[in-house]
Amino acid sequence: MFDKEVYIERRNRLRQMMGSGLILLPGNQDSPMNYRDNSYHFRQDSTFLYFFGLDQPGLFGIIDANEGVDSLY
């Protein structure tokens, strides 16, 4: 992964392009193959990975273009 400044700059450019509003970026979940405990190898959503750089399942990112605040849930 890159330095955190790379992801911050990417989110800032997106924020400038949008102008205002909230941007919701959902990450991926584990996906089961045959049954719930047998899952495929996890692969993060490409857009989420591009803007946040986190490769963990179950995350959501919000970019607030009005306030300039980024949040992870």
Long-range contacts (C-beta under 8 A, 24 or more apart in sequence): 1-53, 1-55, 2-53, 4-53, 6-53, 7-51, 7-52, 7-53, 10-50, 10-51, 11-51, 11-52, 11-63, 11-70, 14-51, 14-63, 15-63, 15-65, 15-68, 18-65, 19-65, 20-65, 20-66, 21-65, 21-66, 22-62, 22-63, 22-64, 22-65, 22-66, 23-62, 23-63, 23-64, 23-65, 24-60, 24-61, 24-62, 25-51, 25-52, 25-60, 25-61, 25-62, 25-63, 26-60, 26-61, 27-52, 27-54, 27-56, 27-57, 27-58, 27-59, 27-60, 27-61, 28-57, 29-57, 29-58, 30-57
